[in-house]
Amino acid sequence: MLPVNLENIGSYQMKAKYDAEVDVLTITWHDTPVEESEAISPGVIVDYDQAGNVIGIEILNASRKIENFSPNVQVAISSR
């Protein structure tokens, strides 16, 4: 697994959303376009912007991968 550095994400507005139809949990830090995506382990995808910064993570089959998972996840957190 490749290391994911979240220390330098700067100002952000974190959002988490769960899509029950496809069982995917998406967590984003920035609304910038995804330039590249990388599977860092089976069912875990990291999204990068044009500068190579981590801007989001997708967890496939989230209800099976996360212990005590709640399908009612809808979160927004801001650093501003």
PDB file of N, CA, C and O in Angstrom:
ATOM      1  N   MET A   1       0.845  -1.174   0.000  1.00  0.00           N
ATOM      2  CA  MET A   1       0.000   0.000   0.000  1.00  0.00           C
ATOM      3  C   MET A   1       0.890   1.236   0.000  1.00  0.00           C
ATOM      4  O   MET A   1       1.888   1.289   0.718  1.00  0.00           O
ATOM      5  N   LEU A   2       0.530   2.219  -0.799  1.00  0.00           N
ATOM      6  CA  LEU A   2       1.273   3.472  -0.865  1.00  0.00           C
ATOM      7  C   LEU A   2       0.854   4.389   0.273  1.00  0.00           C
ATOM      8  O   LEU A   2      -0.319   4.408   0.646  1.00  0.00           O
ATOM      9  N   PRO A   3       1.797   5.155   0.836  1.00  0.00           N
ATOM     10  CA  PRO A   3       1.429   6.096   1.898  1.00  0.00           C
ATOM     11  C   PRO A   3       0.606   7.249   1.341  1.00  0.00           C
ATOM     12  O   PRO A   3       0.852   7.716   0.229  1.00  0.00           O
ATOM     13  N   VAL A   4      -0.362   7.701   2.109  1.00  0.00           N
ATOM     14  CA  VAL A   4      -1.190   8.846   1.725  1.00  0.00           C
ATOM     15  C   VAL A   4      -0.952   9.935   2.756  1.00  0.00           C
ATOM     16  O   VAL A   4      -1.296   9.768   3.926  1.00  0.00           O
ATOM     17  N   ASN A   5      -0.363  11.055   2.331  1.00  0.00           N
ATOM     18  CA  ASN A   5      -0.051  12.159   3.230  1.00  0.00           C
ATOM     19  C   ASN A   5      -1.204  13.147   3.236  1.00  0.00           C
ATOM     20  O   ASN A   5      -1.495  13.772   2.216  1.00  0.00           O
ATOM     21  N   LEU A   6      -1.863  13.292   4.382  1.00  0.00           N
ATOM     22  CA  LEU A   6      -2.982  14.218   4.506  1.00  0.00           C
ATOM     23  C   LEU A   6      -2.588  15.487   5.255  1.00  0.00           C
ATOM     24  O   LEU A   6      -3.441  16.337   5.511  1.00  0.00           O
ATOM     25  N   GLU A   7      -1.303  15.629   5.613  1.00  0.00           N
ATOM     26  CA  GLU A   7      -0.862  16.769   6.405  1.00  0.00           C
ATOM     27  C   GLU A   7      -0.898  18.084   5.645  1.00  0.00           C
ATOM     28  O   GLU A   7      -1.103  19.132   6.257  1.00  0.00           O
ATOM     29  N   ASN A   8      -0.707  18.064   4.346  1.00  0.00           N
ATOM     30  CA  ASN A   8      -0.585  19.295   3.571  1.00  0.00           C
ATOM     31  C   ASN A   8      -1.810  19.588   2.719  1.00  0.00           C
ATOM     32  O   ASN A   8      -1.681  20.086   1.601  1.00  0.00           O
ATOM     33  N   ILE A   9      -2.999  19.283   3.236  1.00  0.00           N
ATOM     34  CA  ILE A   9      -4.191  19.529   2.432  1.00  0.00           C
ATOM     35  C   ILE A   9      -4.679  20.961   2.550  1.00  0.00           C
ATOM     36  O   ILE A   9      -5.585  21.371   1.824  1.00  0.00           O
ATOM     37  N   GLY A  10      -4.084  21.732   3.466  1.00  0.00           N
ATOM     38  CA  GLY A  10      -4.413  23.155   3.577  1.00  0.00           C
ATOM     39  C   GLY A  10      -5.854  23.392   3.987  1.00  0.00           C
ATOM     40  O   GLY A  10      -6.453  22.585   4.697  1.00  0.00           O
ATOM     41  N   SER A  11      -6.402  24.507   3.531  1.00  0.00           N
ATOM     42  CA  SER A  11      -7.789  24.845   3.819  1.00  0.00           C
ATOM     43  C   SER A  11      -8.694  23.853   3.097  1.00  0.00           C
ATOM     44  O   SER A  11      -8.487  23.554   1.921  1.00  0.00           O
ATOM     45  N   TYR A  12      -9.676  23.356   3.795  1.00  0.00           N
ATOM     46  CA  TYR A  12     -10.512  22.333   3.187  1.00  0.00           C
ATOM     47  C   TYR A  12     -11.946  22.418   3.699  1.00  0.00           C
ATOM     48  O   TYR A  12     -12.231  23.072   4.702  1.00  0.00           O
ATOM     49  N   GLN A  13     -12.816  21.756   2.999  1.00  0.00           N
ATOM     50  CA  GLN A  13     -14.176  21.532   3.455  1.00  0.00           C
ATOM     51  C   GLN A  13     -14.444  20.054   3.232  1.00  0.00           C
ATOM     52  O   GLN A  13     -14.786  19.632   2.127  1.00  0.00           O
ATOM     53  N   MET A  14     -14.284  19.268   4.296  1.00  0.00           N
ATOM     54  CA  MET A  14     -14.446  17.829   4.180  1.00  0.00           C
ATOM     55  C   MET A  14     -15.918  17.468   4.094  1.00  0.00           C
ATOM     56  O   MET A  14     -16.745  17.973   4.853  1.00  0.00           O
ATOM     57  N   LYS A  15     -16.228  16.585   3.155  1.00  0.00           N
ATOM     58  CA  LYS A  15     -17.591  16.088   3.000  1.00  0.00           C
ATOM     59  C   LYS A  15     -17.536  14.571   2.917  1.00  0.00           C
ATOM     60  O   LYS A  15     -16.660  14.006   2.263  1.00  0.00           O
ATOM     61  N   ALA A  16     -18.474  13.920   3.580  1.00  0.00           N
ATOM     62  CA  ALA A  16     -18.592  12.466   3.494  1.00  0.00           C
ATOM     63  C   ALA A  16     -20.009  12.136   3.071  1.00  0.00           C
ATOM     64  O   ALA A  16     -20.975  12.674   3.612  1.00  0.00           O
ATOM     65  N   LYS A  17     -20.121  11.252   2.103  1.00  0.00           N
ATOM     66  CA  LYS A  17     -21.440  10.871   1.599  1.00  0.00           C
ATOM     67  C   LYS A  17     -21.449   9.383   1.300  1.00  0.00           C
ATOM     68  O   LYS A  17     -20.504   8.843   0.725  1.00  0.00           O
ATOM     69  N   TYR A  18     -22.527   8.733   1.698  1.00  0.00           N
ATOM     70  CA  TYR A  18     -22.678   7.306   1.440  1.00  0.00           C
ATOM     71  C   TYR A  18     -23.778   7.090   0.418  1.00  0.00           C
ATOM     72  O   TYR A  18     -24.879   7.621   0.563  1.00  0.00           O
ATOM     73  N   ASP A  19     -23.487   6.316  -0.610  1.00  0.00           N
ATOM     74  CA  ASP A  19     -24.466   5.959  -1.637  1.00  0.00           C
ATOM     75  C   ASP A  19     -24.834   4.490  -1.429  1.00  0.00           C
ATOM     76  O   ASP A  19     -24.070   3.592  -1.782  1.00  0.00           O
ATOM     77  N   ALA A  20     -26.017   4.258  -0.849  1.00  0.00           N
ATOM     78  CA  ALA A  20     -26.450   2.904  -0.509  1.00  0.00           C
ATOM     79  C   ALA A  20     -26.680   2.028  -1.736  1.00  0.00           C
ATOM     80  O   ALA A  20     -26.513   0.811  -1.666  1.00  0.00           O
ATOM     81  N   GLU A  21     -27.062   2.634  -2.858  1.00  0.00           N
ATOM     82  CA  GLU A  21     -27.327   1.845  -4.066  1.00  0.00           C
ATOM     83  C   GLU A  21     -26.098   1.095  -4.546  1.00  0.00           C
ATOM     84  O   GLU A  21     -26.202  -0.032  -5.031  1.00  0.00           O
ATOM     85  N   VAL A  22     -24.941   1.714  -4.413  1.00  0.00           N
ATOM     86  CA  VAL A  22     -23.700   1.082  -4.867  1.00  0.00           C
ATOM     87  C   VAL A  22     -22.749   0.756  -3.714  1.00  0.00           C
ATOM     88  O   VAL A  22     -21.649   0.256  -3.945  1.00  0.00           O
ATOM     89  N   ASP A  23     -23.169   1.039  -2.459  1.00  0.00           N
ATOM     90  CA  ASP A  23     -22.391   0.764  -1.249  1.00  0.00           C
ATOM     91  C   ASP A  23     -21.009   1.410  -1.309  1.00  0.00           C
ATOM     92  O   ASP A  23     -19.990   0.755  -1.091  1.00  0.00           O
ATOM     93  N   VAL A  24     -20.997   2.725  -1.613  1.00  0.00           N
ATOM     94  CA  VAL A  24     -19.743   3.475  -1.718  1.00  0.00           C
ATOM     95  C   VAL A  24     -19.773   4.665  -0.762  1.00  0.00           C
ATOM     96  O   VAL A  24     -20.719   5.453  -0.764  1.00  0.00           O
ATOM     97  N   LEU A  25     -18.729   4.784   0.052  1.00  0.00           N
ATOM     98  CA  LEU A  25     -18.533   5.944   0.915  1.00  0.00           C
ATOM     99  C   LEU A  25     -17.496   6.827   0.247  1.00  0.00           C
ATOM    100  O   LEU A  25     -16.385   6.381  -0.040  1.00  0.00           O
ATOM    101  N   THR A  26     -17.858   8.085  -0.003  1.00  0.00           N
ATOM    102  CA  THR A  26     -16.958   9.041  -0.634  1.00  0.00           C
ATOM    103  C   THR A  26     -16.643  10.143   0.364  1.00  0.00           C
ATOM    104  O   THR A  26     -17.548  10.753   0.933  1.00  0.00           O
ATOM    105  N   ILE A  27     -15.359  10.395   0.573  1.00  0.00           N
ATOM    106  CA  ILE A  27     -14.907  11.464   1.463  1.00  0.00           C
ATOM    107  C   ILE A  27     -14.060  12.404   0.619  1.00  0.00           C
ATOM    108  O   ILE A  27     -13.090  11.974  -0.005  1.00  0.00           O
ATOM    109  N   THR A  28     -14.421  13.685   0.595  1.00  0.00           N
ATOM    110  CA  THR A  28     -13.669  14.666  -0.189  1.00  0.00           C
ATOM    111  C   THR A  28     -13.221  15.817   0.695  1.00  0.00           C
ATOM    112  O   THR A  28     -13.873  16.152   1.684  1.00  0.00           O
ATOM    113  N   TRP A  29     -12.084  16.423   0.318  1.00  0.00           N
ATOM    114  CA  TRP A  29     -11.549  17.589   1.021  1.00  0.00           C
ATOM    115  C   TRP A  29     -11.673  18.851   0.187  1.00  0.00           C
ATOM    116  O   TRP A  29     -11.769  19.951   0.732  1.00  0.00           O
ATOM    117  N   HIS A  30     -11.671  18.703  -1.108  1.00  0.00           N
ATOM    118  CA  HIS A  30     -11.715  19.851  -2.011  1.00  0.00           C
ATOM    119  C   HIS A  30     -12.677  19.555  -3.149  1.00  0.00           C
ATOM    120  O   HIS A  30     -12.868  18.396  -3.518  1.00  0.00           O
ATOM    121  N   ASP A  31     -13.281  20.590  -3.705  1.00  0.00           N
ATOM    122  CA  ASP A  31     -14.178  20.427  -4.844  1.00  0.00           C
ATOM    123  C   ASP A  31     -13.452  20.596  -6.172  1.00  0.00           C
ATOM    124  O   ASP A  31     -14.091  20.802  -7.204  1.00  0.00           O
ATOM    125  N   THR A  32     -12.138  20.512  -6.158  1.00  0.00           N
ATOM    126  CA  THR A  32     -11.372  20.639  -7.400  1.00  0.00           C
ATOM    127  C   THR A  32     -11.511  19.358  -8.219  1.00  0.00           C
ATOM    128  O   THR A  32     -11.779  18.294  -7.662  1.00  0.00           O
ATOM    129  N   PRO A  33     -11.332  19.451  -9.529  1.00  0.00           N
ATOM    130  CA  PRO A  33     -11.478  18.270 -10.383  1.00  0.00           C
ATOM    131  C   PRO A  33     -10.438  17.191 -10.071  1.00  0.00           C
ATOM    132  O   PRO A  33      -9.293  17.487  -9.729  1.00  0.00           O
ATOM    133  N   VAL A  34     -10.859  15.958 -10.196  1.00  0.00           N
ATOM    134  CA  VAL A  34      -9.955  14.823 -10.011  1.00  0.00           C
ATOM    135  C   VAL A  34      -9.109  14.677 -11.268  1.00  0.00           C
ATOM    136  O   VAL A  34      -9.632  14.548 -12.375  1.00  0.00           O
ATOM    137  N   GLU A  35      -7.796  14.700 -11.081  1.00  0.00           N
ATOM    138  CA  GLU A  35      -6.865  14.531 -12.200  1.00  0.00           C
ATOM    139  C   GLU A  35      -6.463  13.064 -12.351  1.00  0.00           C
ATOM    140  O   GLU A  35      -6.290  12.562 -13.461  1.00  0.00           O
ATOM    141  N   GLU A  36      -6.320  12.392 -11.211  1.00  0.00           N
ATOM    142  CA  GLU A  36      -5.863  11.009 -11.233  1.00  0.00           C
ATOM    143  C   GLU A  36      -6.441  10.277 -10.031  1.00  0.00           C
ATOM    144  O   GLU A  36      -6.638  10.872  -8.972  1.00  0.00           O
ATOM    145  N   SER A  37      -6.708   9.007 -10.191  1.00  0.00           N
ATOM    146  CA  SER A  37      -7.177   8.153  -9.100  1.00  0.00           C
ATOM    147  C   SER A  37      -6.272   6.943  -9.010  1.00  0.00           C
ATOM    148  O   SER A  37      -5.741   6.465 -10.012  1.00  0.00           O
ATOM    149  N   GLU A  38      -6.103   6.453  -7.780  1.00  0.00           N
ATOM    150  CA  GLU A  38      -5.213   5.315  -7.570  1.00  0.00           C
ATOM    151  C   GLU A  38      -5.831   4.377  -6.537  1.00  0.00           C
ATOM    152  O   GLU A  38      -6.214   4.808  -5.449  1.00  0.00           O
ATOM    153  N   ALA A  39      -5.925   3.111  -6.876  1.00  0.00           N
ATOM    154  CA  ALA A  39      -6.378   2.106  -5.917  1.00  0.00           C
ATOM    155  C   ALA A  39      -5.202   1.780  -5.005  1.00  0.00           C
ATOM    156  O   ALA A  39      -4.199   1.223  -5.452  1.00  0.00           O
ATOM    157  N   ILE A  40      -5.325   2.129  -3.719  1.00  0.00           N
ATOM    158  CA  ILE A  40      -4.217   1.893  -2.792  1.00  0.00           C
ATOM    159  C   ILE A  40      -4.356   0.554  -2.076  1.00  0.00           C
ATOM    160  O   ILE A  40      -3.393   0.053  -1.495  1.00  0.00           O
ATOM    161  N   SER A  41      -5.542  -0.018  -2.116  1.00  0.00           N
ATOM    162  CA  SER A  41      -5.798  -1.374  -1.641  1.00  0.00           C
ATOM    163  C   SER A  41      -7.121  -1.797  -2.274  1.00  0.00           C
ATOM    164  O   SER A  41      -7.833  -0.952  -2.815  1.00  0.00           O
ATOM    165  N   PRO A  42      -7.463  -3.072  -2.221  1.00  0.00           N
ATOM    166  CA  PRO A  42      -8.706  -3.497  -2.864  1.00  0.00           C
ATOM    167  C   PRO A  42      -9.918  -2.718  -2.336  1.00  0.00           C
ATOM    168  O   PRO A  42     -10.235  -2.773  -1.148  1.00  0.00           O
ATOM    169  N   GLY A  43     -10.581  -1.999  -3.233  1.00  0.00           N
ATOM    170  CA  GLY A  43     -11.782  -1.264  -2.873  1.00  0.00           C
ATOM    171  C   GLY A  43     -11.557   0.080  -2.215  1.00  0.00           C
ATOM    172  O   GLY A  43     -12.514   0.700  -1.753  1.00  0.00           O
ATOM    173  N   VAL A  44     -10.313   0.551  -2.157  1.00  0.00           N
ATOM    174  CA  VAL A  44     -10.017   1.872  -1.590  1.00  0.00           C
ATOM    175  C   VAL A  44      -9.281   2.678  -2.656  1.00  0.00           C
ATOM    176  O   VAL A  44      -8.185   2.318  -3.086  1.00  0.00           O
ATOM    177  N   ILE A  45      -9.912   3.782  -3.073  1.00  0.00           N
ATOM    178  CA  ILE A  45      -9.387   4.598  -4.166  1.00  0.00           C
ATOM    179  C   ILE A  45      -9.106   6.005  -3.655  1.00  0.00           C
ATOM    180  O   ILE A  45      -9.962   6.627  -3.027  1.00  0.00           O
ATOM    181  N   VAL A  46      -7.909   6.499  -3.925  1.00  0.00           N
ATOM    182  CA  VAL A  46      -7.524   7.856  -3.539  1.00  0.00           C
ATOM    183  C   VAL A  46      -7.560   8.724  -4.788  1.00  0.00           C
ATOM    184  O   VAL A  46      -7.045   8.338  -5.837  1.00  0.00           O
ATOM    185  N   ASP A  47      -8.175   9.906  -4.670  1.00  0.00           N
ATOM    186  CA  ASP A  47      -8.256  10.854  -5.781  1.00  0.00           C
ATOM    187  C   ASP A  47      -7.274  11.995  -5.555  1.00  0.00           C
ATOM    188  O   ASP A  47      -7.130  12.495  -4.439  1.00  0.00           O
ATOM    189  N   TYR A  48      -6.595  12.403  -6.637  1.00  0.00           N
ATOM    190  CA  TYR A  48      -5.602  13.467  -6.588  1.00  0.00           C
ATOM    191  C   TYR A  48      -6.004  14.603  -7.523  1.00  0.00           C
ATOM    192  O   TYR A  48      -6.656  14.379  -8.543  1.00  0.00           O
ATOM    193  N   ASP A  49      -5.605  15.834  -7.162  1.00  0.00           N
ATOM    194  CA  ASP A  49      -5.821  16.965  -8.066  1.00  0.00           C
ATOM    195  C   ASP A  49      -4.636  17.069  -9.026  1.00  0.00           C
ATOM    196  O   ASP A  49      -3.753  16.212  -9.023  1.00  0.00           O
ATOM    197  N   GLN A  50      -4.621  18.113  -9.840  1.00  0.00           N
ATOM    198  CA  GLN A  50      -3.577  18.289 -10.854  1.00  0.00           C
ATOM    199  C   GLN A  50      -2.185  18.427 -10.242  1.00  0.00           C
ATOM    200  O   GLN A  50      -1.194  18.034 -10.858  1.00  0.00           O
ATOM    201  N   ALA A  51      -2.108  18.988  -9.019  1.00  0.00           N
ATOM    202  CA  ALA A  51      -0.819  19.174  -8.349  1.00  0.00           C
ATOM    203  C   ALA A  51      -0.371  17.928  -7.586  1.00  0.00           C
ATOM    204  O   ALA A  51       0.701  17.930  -6.981  1.00  0.00           O
ATOM    205  N   GLY A  52      -1.177  16.869  -7.606  1.00  0.00           N
ATOM    206  CA  GLY A  52      -0.818  15.644  -6.904  1.00  0.00           C
ATOM    207  C   GLY A  52      -1.267  15.594  -5.466  1.00  0.00           C
ATOM    208  O   GLY A  52      -0.871  14.692  -4.728  1.00  0.00           O
ATOM    209  N   ASN A  53      -2.095  16.552  -5.044  1.00  0.00           N
ATOM    210  CA  ASN A  53      -2.613  16.574  -3.680  1.00  0.00           C
ATOM    211  C   ASN A  53      -3.806  15.634  -3.541  1.00  0.00           C
ATOM    212  O   ASN A  53      -4.614  15.507  -4.462  1.00  0.00           O
ATOM    213  N   VAL A  54      -3.913  14.979  -2.392  1.00  0.00           N
ATOM    214  CA  VAL A  54      -5.069  14.129  -2.119  1.00  0.00           C
ATOM    215  C   VAL A  54      -6.291  15.020  -1.942  1.00  0.00           C
ATOM    216  O   VAL A  54      -6.279  15.940  -1.124  1.00  0.00           O
ATOM    217  N   ILE A  55      -7.346  14.750  -2.708  1.00  0.00           N
ATOM    218  CA  ILE A  55      -8.574  15.539  -2.579  1.00  0.00           C
ATOM    219  C   ILE A  55      -9.774  14.677  -2.202  1.00  0.00           C
ATOM    220  O   ILE A  55     -10.859  15.200  -1.948  1.00  0.00           O
ATOM    221  N   GLY A  56      -9.587  13.368  -2.164  1.00  0.00           N
ATOM    222  CA  GLY A  56     -10.699  12.516  -1.781  1.00  0.00           C
ATOM    223  C   GLY A  56     -10.331  11.049  -1.705  1.00  0.00           C
ATOM    224  O   GLY A  56      -9.294  10.614  -2.207  1.00  0.00           O
ATOM    225  N   ILE A  57     -11.220  10.295  -1.056  1.00  0.00           N
ATOM    226  CA  ILE A  57     -11.063   8.852  -0.918  1.00  0.00           C
ATOM    227  C   ILE A  57     -12.425   8.217  -1.156  1.00  0.00           C
ATOM    228  O   ILE A  57     -13.442   8.715  -0.673  1.00  0.00           O
ATOM    229  N   GLU A  58     -12.442   7.129  -1.893  1.00  0.00           N
ATOM    230  CA  GLU A  58     -13.667   6.362  -2.105  1.00  0.00           C
ATOM    231  C   GLU A  58     -13.457   4.969  -1.520  1.00  0.00           C
ATOM    232  O   GLU A  58     -12.427   4.338  -1.752  1.00  0.00           O
ATOM    233  N   ILE A  59     -14.438   4.499  -0.763  1.00  0.00           N
ATOM    234  CA  ILE A  59     -14.371   3.162  -0.188  1.00  0.00           C
ATOM    235  C   ILE A  59     -15.519   2.351  -0.773  1.00  0.00           C
ATOM    236  O   ILE A  59     -16.688   2.600  -0.479  1.00  0.00           O
ATOM    237  N   LEU A  60     -15.165   1.377  -1.608  1.00  0.00           N
ATOM    238  CA  LEU A  60     -16.151   0.511  -2.230  1.00  0.00           C
ATOM    239  C   LEU A  60     -16.561  -0.582  -1.242  1.00  0.00           C
ATOM    240  O   LEU A  60     -15.752  -1.013  -0.420  1.00  0.00           O
ATOM    241  N   ASN A  61     -17.810  -1.029  -1.321  1.00  0.00           N
ATOM    242  CA  ASN A  61     -18.333  -2.035  -0.384  1.00  0.00           C
ATOM    243  C   ASN A  61     -18.131  -1.577   1.059  1.00  0.00           C
ATOM    244  O   ASN A  61     -17.731  -2.357   1.924  1.00  0.00           O
ATOM    245  N   ALA A  62     -18.411  -0.311   1.299  1.00  0.00           N
ATOM    246  CA  ALA A  62     -18.135   0.329   2.589  1.00  0.00           C
ATOM    247  C   ALA A  62     -18.805  -0.374   3.763  1.00  0.00           C
ATOM    248  O   ALA A  62     -18.197  -0.510   4.825  1.00  0.00           O
ATOM    249  N   SER A  63     -20.031  -0.818   3.593  1.00  0.00           N
ATOM    250  CA  SER A  63     -20.742  -1.438   4.714  1.00  0.00           C
ATOM    251  C   SER A  63     -20.090  -2.744   5.152  1.00  0.00           C
ATOM    252  O   SER A  63     -20.298  -3.186   6.281  1.00  0.00           O
ATOM    253  N   ARG A  64     -19.311  -3.362   4.285  1.00  0.00           N
ATOM    254  CA  ARG A  64     -18.617  -4.602   4.632  1.00  0.00           C
ATOM    255  C   ARG A  64     -17.194  -4.356   5.112  1.00  0.00           C
ATOM    256  O   ARG A  64     -16.599  -5.222   5.754  1.00  0.00           O
ATOM    257  N   LYS A  65     -16.638  -3.177   4.806  1.00  0.00           N
ATOM    258  CA  LYS A  65     -15.240  -2.893   5.151  1.00  0.00           C
ATOM    259  C   LYS A  65     -15.071  -2.117   6.452  1.00  0.00           C
ATOM    260  O   LYS A  65     -14.022  -2.203   7.092  1.00  0.00           O
ATOM    261  N   ILE A  66     -16.095  -1.360   6.851  1.00  0.00           N
ATOM    262  CA  ILE A  66     -15.964  -0.482   8.011  1.00  0.00           C
ATOM    263  C   ILE A  66     -16.761  -1.056   9.177  1.00  0.00           C
ATOM    264  O   ILE A  66     -17.972  -1.251   9.083  1.00  0.00           O
ATOM    265  N   GLU A  67     -16.063  -1.321  10.273  1.00  0.00           N
ATOM    266  CA  GLU A  67     -16.705  -1.864  11.462  1.00  0.00           C
ATOM    267  C   GLU A  67     -17.693  -0.844  12.032  1.00  0.00           C
ATOM    268  O   GLU A  67     -17.397   0.350  12.070  1.00  0.00           O
ATOM    269  N   ASN A  68     -18.846  -1.303  12.467  1.00  0.00           N
ATOM    270  CA  ASN A  68     -19.911  -0.453  13.029  1.00  0.00           C
ATOM    271  C   ASN A  68     -20.341   0.638  12.053  1.00  0.00           C
ATOM    272  O   ASN A  68     -20.616   1.766  12.462  1.00  0.00           O
ATOM    273  N   PHE A  69     -20.399   0.312  10.788  1.00  0.00           N
ATOM    274  CA  PHE A  69     -20.749   1.282   9.751  1.00  0.00           C
ATOM    275  C   PHE A  69     -22.202   1.713   9.871  1.00  0.00           C
ATOM    276  O   PHE A  69     -23.088   0.885  10.083  1.00  0.00           O
ATOM    277  N   SER A  70     -22.441   3.008   9.736  1.00  0.00           N
ATOM    278  CA  SER A  70     -23.799   3.556   9.711  1.00  0.00           C
ATOM    279  C   SER A  70     -24.084   4.061   8.304  1.00  0.00           C
ATOM    280  O   SER A  70     -23.339   4.899   7.796  1.00  0.00           O
ATOM    281  N   PRO A  71     -25.145   3.574   7.660  1.00  0.00           N
ATOM    282  CA  PRO A  71     -25.453   4.020   6.303  1.00  0.00           C
ATOM    283  C   PRO A  71     -26.013   5.434   6.231  1.00  0.00           C
ATOM    284  O   PRO A  71     -26.311   5.915   5.137  1.00  0.00           O
ATOM    285  N   ASN A  72     -26.163   6.101   7.345  1.00  0.00           N
ATOM    286  CA  ASN A  72     -26.714   7.457   7.368  1.00  0.00           C
ATOM    287  C   ASN A  72     -25.637   8.527   7.359  1.00  0.00           C
ATOM    288  O   ASN A  72     -25.872   9.637   7.835  1.00  0.00           O
ATOM    289  N   VAL A  73     -24.472   8.221   6.833  1.00  0.00           N
ATOM    290  CA  VAL A  73     -23.347   9.158   6.836  1.00  0.00           C
ATOM    291  C   VAL A  73     -23.599  10.302   5.861  1.00  0.00           C
ATOM    292  O   VAL A  73     -23.763  10.075   4.663  1.00  0.00           O
ATOM    293  N   GLN A  74     -23.629  11.499   6.359  1.00  0.00           N
ATOM    294  CA  GLN A  74     -23.682  12.735   5.575  1.00  0.00           C
ATOM    295  C   GLN A  74     -22.990  13.778   6.455  1.00  0.00           C
ATOM    296  O   GLN A  74     -23.583  14.245   7.427  1.00  0.00           O
ATOM    297  N   VAL A  75     -21.776  14.144   6.140  1.00  0.00           N
ATOM    298  CA  VAL A  75     -20.980  15.015   6.999  1.00  0.00           C
ATOM    299  C   VAL A  75     -20.362  16.137   6.182  1.00  0.00           C
ATOM    300  O   VAL A  75     -19.985  15.941   5.027  1.00  0.00           O
ATOM    301  N   ALA A  76     -20.261  17.313   6.789  1.00  0.00           N
ATOM    302  CA  ALA A  76     -19.515  18.422   6.188  1.00  0.00           C
ATOM    303  C   ALA A  76     -18.747  19.119   7.299  1.00  0.00           C
ATOM    304  O   ALA A  76     -19.338  19.547   8.290  1.00  0.00           O
ATOM    305  N   ILE A  77     -17.434  19.237   7.141  1.00  0.00           N
ATOM    306  CA  ILE A  77     -16.564  19.890   8.119  1.00  0.00           C
ATOM    307  C   ILE A  77     -15.679  20.868   7.369  1.00  0.00           C
ATOM    308  O   ILE A  77     -15.166  20.545   6.298  1.00  0.00           O
ATOM    309  N   SER A  78     -15.493  22.063   7.919  1.00  0.00           N
ATOM    310  CA  SER A  78     -14.685  23.073   7.244  1.00  0.00           C
ATOM    311  C   SER A  78     -13.547  23.530   8.139  1.00  0.00           C
ATOM    312  O   SER A  78     -13.701  23.620   9.357  1.00  0.00           O
ATOM    313  N   SER A  79     -12.401  23.820   7.526  1.00  0.00           N
ATOM    314  CA  SER A  79     -11.255  24.342   8.273  1.00  0.00           C
ATOM    315  C   SER A  79     -11.260  25.859   8.309  1.00  0.00           C
ATOM    316  O   SER A  79     -10.408  26.467   8.957  1.00  0.00           O
ATOM    317  N   ARG A  80     -12.192  26.464   7.634  1.00  0.00           N
ATOM    318  CA  ARG A  80     -12.218  27.926   7.526  1.00  0.00           C
ATOM    319  C   ARG A  80     -12.863  28.574   8.700  1.00  0.00           C
ATOM    320  O   ARG A  80     -12.959  29.800   8.753  1.00  0.00           O
TER     321      ARG A  80
END
